[in-house]
Amino acid sequence: MAHSEITEKLPAQTKEIWRTFWILLGITAFEFLIAFTIDADTYKWTKIGIFIILTIVKAYYIVGIFMHLKNEVKSLIWTIILPCIFVVWLIVALIVEGGYIGLVRYIGK
């Protein structure tokens, strides 16, 4: 059986899952390339920014395709996304505010 005959018999959802797999594999390979080739001391914040953006893209594909959220009603999607945004904001705010305590204790000595 030829490759084209096999891919013609696959359902559309299976093709979409394989397409998503290859996209995620490509993004992960690109992350590894960045991790091992770019100098961590010089471009620390650039690497962190790239990793955050690529992680959000990978999360979009995982949630959209594998968890079937891409085809849901927009209000359901927003009820999932908004609390996640607030939790991330809370974590960032706690980390930033927590850093001030160490700074105040260091200056106070």
Stockholm file with secondary structure:
# STOCKHOLM 1.0

chainA/1-109         MAHSEITEKLPAQTKEIWRTFWILLGITAFEFLIAFTIDADTYKWTKIGIFIILTIVKAYYIVGIFMHLKNEVKSLIWTIILPCIFVVWLIVALIVEGGYIGLVRYIGK
#=GR chainA/1-109 SS CCHHHHHHHSCHHHHHHHHHHHHHHHHHHHHHHHHHHSCTTTSHHHHHHHHHHHHHHHHHHIIIIITCCTTSCHHHHHHHHHHHHHHHHHHHHHHHHHHHHHHHHHHHC
#=GC SS_cons         CCHHHHHHHSCHHHHHHHHHHHHHHHHHHHHHHHHHHSCTTTSHHHHHHHHHHHHHHHHHHIIIIITCCTTSCHHHHHHHHHHHHHHHHHHHHHHHHHHHHHHHHHHHC
//
